[in-house]
Amino acid sequence: MMDLALLLQEGTTSGTGIFRFFAGFFLIMILYASAFGFTYWISKDE
């Protein structure tokens, strides 16, 4: 969580910080969504 705060602080000084923050955020959301969908797909099969 500390890394996210640092990325947000960088975002105030440069646009690349905001881009990296959103890129990491979406990457994490995609990972969570795929993991959730995978477990749902497995449980649905049984």
Secondary structure, DSSP 8 states (H G I E B T S, - for coil): -HHHHHHHHHHHH-HHHHHHHHHHHHHHHHHHHHHHHHHHHHHHH-
